[in-house]
Amino acid sequence: MTSIKALTTILGTALLVTSVSACSFTEDSLWPSLSGEDPAGGESQEAMAGAADPATQTSTVQISAQPTLGTSSFVPTGVTPGQETGTFVGQKVVELRGELTNLQSAISQHNQILQQVRAKVISDSQRYHNTVAAMNARLQVGTTPGNPILVQQFNNAQADLDQIDQDITDMNKLGQAVATDASMSAFLAESTSAAFSVSGAVDEDHRQLAILQDEINRTVVLIERLHKEVSQDVRRQSAYISTERSNLNLLSTGIRSGEIYGISLLNQAMASAASNNGNANIAGNPLDTTGRRPLVVIRFDRSDISFEQALYNAVKKVLERRPDATFDLVAVAPSRGDEATIALNSSKSRRHAENVLRSLVDMGLPPSRVAVSGKTASNTDVNEVHLYLR
């Protein structure tokens, strides 16, 4: 487990406290820099210019790729006709041949449905991604909070994603029907094998049984391949739908604020964990914040503090390094004044912390990864919210 000391070395040592954007970060290659006052009290003109023009604050938008659908077509080879021999076994061969014909007809129908559903998934996905790309492009250059055009596009994208979800439901039902085909093919294989042991058969009966057995075995293999590919499509697409719903939730947060974020923090953590071959650091037990340097400091010194973009960037960078990272969110209230004033500030500070937590959840970070607490401090004169890496 990475120690706090070692982690601090990785993240950097310089702390930039801001008053304009009311956020601060450990500033090195891992963290973005924000406008405001430097530790010496001087104001960074370059940083101020970047904060004044949202259009200059660009983000790299990562759009989840649509999982590849299977491309196989499952067409039965057909059933070889035969002649009746007049024996009991011959009659059994005719029955089995008819049942195999019906089974292959069902497989052909299910294959046709599969190709139709696949085409629909592709069409719905293309429409969804085009809409999402248009929203991200508009947010990339900056727009008004709650832009009604983006709101309508968001509603369209959500409807498209719901349609893809319905497509996957239809594919899952198809998988259940193919499972029934598999049961039928197993029954036919057993019945054909048993027919060889029935007495009273002529050589022609066994010759036709052998041909029928080969065709049933090929049908069994075809059904197994069909069922496997449908199951893989359903599994991959279902995971994709879950990922995109998280990304849409974050996109809605960006539309409300008029600025771009990126992919859901949870999806970011999962992607980072995969790139690390699952060897992510496991967070330890919650630690006391005494002596710990906060990753983010949000100072609520006025009513219109915009902290979401900077908060997202900071947590995203952490999750790139430590996919399993957990955080401590601390509401800090000034300890100056009488008891009533301190109590009032503590209450306001907790509400600020709740808003920050709500923003993190909207960005895709599971609530279970954030522990919220509160304290008072003598070295601050305004309510603050500190985010620590646990």
N, C-alpha and C positions, 0 to 999 in steps of 0.2 A: 504494500500500500504506500502510495506516494506521500511522503511527509509534507507538512505545511511549509517547512523551511525549504525543502527542495522545490516545491511547487512555486513558492515565491520567487526563487531564482529563475525558474522558467518564465514566469509571467512578466518579470521585470521589477524595477525598484522605484521608478519615478511615479509620483502621484500628482495628477493634475486636477485641482479643485476648481469648479466652474460656478459662476453666478448667473450667467446669461442663460445657458441651457439647463442649469441646475443639476448637472450630473458630473461625476468624476470617475476616472478609470486609472488603473495601472497602465502607464503609457509606454509601450514598446511595440515590437512587430506584431504582438498578439492582439493588442487593443487599438481601437480607433482613437484619434485625438479629437477633442471637442473644443469649442470656443470657451473663453472665460479667462479667469485670472490664473497666472502661473504661480508656483509656490512663493516666488519672490515679490509678488504683488503686481507685476507688469502684465499688460494685456497683449495677447498674441493677435496681431492684425491679420495674419494669414488665416488663422483658425476662425477669427471673427467673420471674415469674408465667406468662408465655407459654410458657416452656420447661418449667415444672413440669406443666402440663396439656396433653397432646398434643391434646386435643379442641379447644383454642382455636387450634391451628395449622392453618388451613384452606388448601386448595389448590384452584384451579380446574381441574377435570378436563376435558380436551378429548377427546371420543370421536370417533374417525374416522367420518365419514359414509359410509354404504353408497353406492357409486357407482350412478348411475341405470342401470337396464337398459333396453334398447330395448323399445318397445311395439308395434311393427308386427306385423301378421299377414300372412303371405305365401300367398295363396290363388290358384292359377292360374285363368285365365278359362275354361279348357276348350278342347276341340278341335272344330271344325266338321265334321260328317260330310259325306261326299261319295259320288258314284256312280262305279262302275268304268266306264271307257271301253273297255276291252279292248286298249288300246295298251300298249307297253312303258313309256312315261312314266306312263301311268295306273297300272300296277302299282307303279311306283316311288313314286307319290304315296301309294298305300295303305300301303306299307311305312313311309314317312316319317311318315305320320299315326299309325300304330301306335306307332312309337318315341317320337313326341312325347307320345302319351297315357301311355305308361309313364313318361316323364320327369316329366310333370306329376303323376302319381300319387306318384312318389318325392318331389317337392317338397312335396306336401300332407302326406306322412308326416313329412318333415323339419321342416316348419312345426309340426306337432303336437308333435313331440319338443321343439322349441325352446320352445314355450309351457309345456310341462310342466317343463322344466329351469328356466326363469325363475321359475315359481311355487315350485319347490322351493328355489331360491336365496333368494327372498324369505322363505319360511317359516324356513329354517335361519338366515338372517341375523337375523331378528327374535328367534328364540330365543337366539342368541349374544349379541346386544346387550342383551337383558333380563338375561341372566346377568352380563355384564360390568358393567352398570349397578348391579345388586344388590351386586356385590363392591366397586365404587367407593364406593357409598353407605355400606357398612359400614366401609370403610377411612377414609372422610371423617371419621367421628366417633371413630375410633380403636378398636383391638381388640387382642386378645392376639397375640403373634407365633406364626405357624404355626397360626392358628385352623383346626381341622379342618373346620368348615363352609365356610370360604372355600377350603380346599384342595379339597374336593369340588366346589364351584362352579367352581373353576379347571379341574379335570379335565373337567367338563361343557362348559365354554366351549371348551377345547382340542379336545374331540371334535366340538363343533359347527363349529369353524373347519375341522377336517379334513374334515367333511362338505361344507362350502362349497367347499373345495379340490377334492373329488371331483366336485362339481357342475360346476365350471369345467372339469375334465378331460373330463367327458361333453360339455360344450358345445364344447370344442376338437375332440373326435372328430366331432361334428356338423359343424363347420366343414370338416373334411377330406372328409366325405361330400358337402357342398354344393359343394366344389371339383371333385369328380368329376362332379356334375351340370353344372357350368359347362363342363367339357370336352365332355360329351355334347351340350350345347346348341350349342356352337361347331361340333361335327361336323355336327349337323342343319342349321345355317344354311348351311354350306358345301355340303352335299349338295343342299339345296333350290335354291341358286343355280346349281349345276352342272346340275341337271335341266332348267333352262330352255334349255340349249344342246343337249340331246339331240334328234336328228331323229326324225321320225315321230310327233310329238305333234299332237293336235287342239286346237281352241280351248278346249274344256272342261278339258283337262289343264292348260293355262296358267292358266285361271281358278282352278282348285282349288290350283294351285301358289302363286298370288299370295296366296290366303287363308291357306294353310299357312305361307307365308313371314312374313306379318304376325304370325301367332300364335306362330311360333318366335321372332321378334324381341322380342315382348312377354315371352315366357318367359325369354329371355336377360337382359332388363332386370330381371325379377323375381328371377332367381337372383343377379345382381350385387348387388342391394339386400340380399338375404338373407345373402349371404356377407359383405358389408361390415358389416352390423349384428351378425352373430355374432362377427366378428373384433374389433369394437369392444368388445363385451361381454366377451370373453375377455381382451382387453388391460387394460381397466379393472379387472375383478374380480381378475385375477392381481396387479396392482399393489396392490390393496386387501388381498389375502391377505398379501402380503409385509409391508405396513405393520402389519397387525394382529398378525402373529407377533412383531414387534419390541415392540409395545405389551403383548402378553401376557407376554413375557419380563420386562419391567419390572414388570408387575403381580405376577408371581410373587415378585419381589424385595420389593415392598410387602407381600405376604402374609407373607413370612418375617419381616419386621420389624414388621408390624402397623400400618403407616402408609401413607398415600397418596402417590404421586409424581405421575403425570400421563402424558403420552405419551412414547414413546421419544425419546431425545435426537437420534437420527439423523432421525426423522420431524420433530422440531421444527426441525432445521437445514434439511431439505428444504422445509418449509412457509415458513420465513423467507426462504429463497432465492427461492421463488416469489413471495412478497409483495414482494420487492425487485427483481422483474423480472430476476433472474439477475445483478444487479450487486453481488454480494457481494465483500467484500474477500478477497483471496487471501493466505493466511498466508505469511510469509517464511521464511527459513532459521532453524534453531534458534539461539537466542541464549544467551549466558552469563547466568546468573541474578544475577550480581554487580550490586548496585545496583537490581535489579528488585523491585517490590513484589508479593508473592504474592496471588493472588486468594483462595485458601483456605489456611488453616493448620490442620492437624489435630494436636493434641498428645496423644500416647498416654501420658498420665500415670496411667492406670489400665487395668484389663483390659476394661471394658465400655463402650468409647467408641462412641456412636451418632452417626455422621456422615453417613449416607446421605442423609437428607432435605435437610439443609443443602447438601450437595455437589451434589445434583441441582438444587436451586433456583438455585444459583450458576451452574452450567454452562448450565442452560436459559436464564437471562437473557443470558449471553454469546452463545449461539447465536441468540437473537432479534435481536441487533444485528449479529453477524458469523456467518452460517451456515457459512462455511468455516473457522471458527476451529480452530486446533490448540493443543495444550497441552504443557507440560513438567511432569512429575511428578517431584519430587525427594525422595528419602529423606534426611532430615537426622538425623545422630547426634551426640551430644555428643563433643567432642574432649578432654574431661577424663579423667584416669586413665591407667593404664599401657596398653601396647599390646594386651594381652589384653582389657582392659575395652572399649577403643575398638573392637576387632574384633568383640566380642560385641554391642555396641550397634549397630554398622553392619549386622550380620547381621539383628538384630531390626528395624531401621529399614527394610531392604530388604523384609522380609516384610510389614511394614505397608504399604509402597508397593504391593506386589503385590496386597494385599487391596483397597486403594483402586482400583487399576486394574481389578481384577475387578468391583468394584461399578460402575465407569463403563461397562464393557462390558455388564454386565447391564442397565444403564439405556439401552443402545442406542448408546452412543458407539463408533464403530469403533476398534479398537486402533491402526490406522495414524495416528490423530489425536493419539496420546499418546506422547511420548518419555519414557522413564524413566531416571533417573540417580540418583546418590547422592553425598553429601558429608558432611563433619564440620563442626561449627560450635562456636565457643567461647562463644557467647552463649545457649546452651540447655543445660538440665540434664536434659531428657527427650527421647526419640525423637519426631521430628515428621515429617510429610509435607506438603510444600508443593506447591500447584498454581499454575502460572504460565500466563498467556496468552502464547503465543509471538508 
